[in-house]
Amino acid sequence: VQLQASGGGLVQAGGSLRLSCRTSGINFRIADMTWYRQAPGKQRDWVATITGGGSASYVDAVQGRFTGSRDYARNTVYLQMNSLEPEDTGVYYCNTFWRDRQWWGQGTQVTVSS
């Protein structure tokens, strides 16, 4: 199983980024995919889950600004992040639970300047 996250960067407050997480080694059509983020000096927190069927749920802090989606042809999950705030700064990780264990991508840095 491999999860490869990309798409992070430096953006000004109010800007947008789209994160991608390309997967292999899982049945992407049924595996729920989750995004977490870890701000400097803080624990890793849940951001969003996109189910195998494409339904999404979000932490309150990003509701209405972030949108998760999936491309089944590319085995890739996305996180579209709009109206970014400095508080969104952190390393973003994609995650899935497959074959009785958690799998993590390598993380992609998002920095939002004020």
C-alpha positions in Angstrom: 0.0 0.0 0.0 1.3 3.4 -0.9 -0.2 6.8 -0.4 1.5 9.7 -2.1 0.3 13.2 -1.1 1.1 16.4 -3.0 -0.1 19.8 -3.7 1.0 21.8 -0.7 2.6 25.1 -0.9 2.8 28.7 0.4 -0.3 30.8 -0.2 -1.7 34.1 1.2 -4.8 34.1 3.4 -7.9 33.9 1.3 -6.1 31.8 -1.4 -6.7 28.2 -2.5 -4.8 25.0 -2.8 -5.7 21.5 -4.0 -4.1 18.6 -2.3 -3.9 15.2 -4.0 -3.3 11.7 -2.6 -2.5 9.1 -5.1 -3.1 5.5 -3.8 -2.0 2.1 -4.8 -2.4 -1.4 -3.2 -5.9 -0.8 -2.0 -9.4 -1.2 -3.4 -9.9 2.4 -3.9 -13.6 2.0 -4.7 -14.4 0.9 -1.1 -11.6 2.3 1.0 -12.5 5.4 3.0 -9.8 8.1 2.7 -9.1 10.6 5.4 -7.1 13.8 5.6 -5.4 14.9 8.8 -3.2 17.9 9.5 -0.6 18.7 12.0 0.2 22.3 13.0 3.7 23.1 14.4 4.0 21.9 17.9 0.5 20.3 18.0 -1.0 16.9 17.6 -2.3 15.5 14.3 -6.0 16.4 13.9 -8.7 15.0 11.7 -9.8 17.3 8.8 -12.0 15.3 6.5 -13.1 11.8 5.5 -14.2 10.9 2.0 -15.9 7.5 2.0 -15.5 4.9 -0.8 -18.9 6.0 -2.1 -17.8 9.7 -2.3 -19.6 11.1 0.7 -17.5 13.6 2.7 -17.5 14.9 6.3 -15.4 17.7 7.7 -14.2 19.2 10.9 -16.2 22.3 11.8 -13.3 24.6 11.3 -13.1 23.8 7.5 -16.8 23.1 6.8 -17.8 25.2 3.8 -14.2 26.0 2.8 -12.8 22.6 2.0 -14.2 20.0 -0.4 -13.1 16.4 -0.7 -13.5 14.4 -3.8 -12.3 11.2 -5.5 -11.2 10.2 -9.0 -11.8 6.5 -9.3 -10.0 6.3 -12.6 -6.8 7.7 -11.0 -7.2 6.1 -7.6 -6.7 9.6 -6.2 -8.4 11.6 -3.5 -8.4 15.4 -3.4 -8.9 18.1 -0.9 -9.8 21.4 -2.4 -9.1 24.1 0.1 -10.5 27.6 -0.4 -10.5 30.7 1.7 -7.4 29.5 3.4 -6.6 31.0 6.8 -3.3 31.1 8.7 -4.8 28.6 11.1 -4.9 26.1 8.3 -1.1 26.0 8.2 0.4 22.6 8.9 1.5 19.3 7.3 -1.4 17.5 5.7 -1.5 13.7 5.6 -3.7 11.3 3.8 -4.7 8.1 5.5 -6.6 5.0 5.1 -7.4 1.9 7.1 -6.7 -1.2 5.0 -6.0 -4.8 5.8 -6.3 -4.2 9.6 -3.9 -1.3 9.9 -3.6 2.4 9.3 -1.6 3.6 6.3 -0.2 7.2 6.0 1.1 9.3 3.1 4.3 11.2 3.6 2.6 14.6 4.2 2.6 17.8 2.3 3.3 21.2 3.8 0.7 23.9 3.6 1.7 27.4 4.8 -0.8 30.2 4.8 0.5 33.7 5.3 -1.5 36.5 6.8 
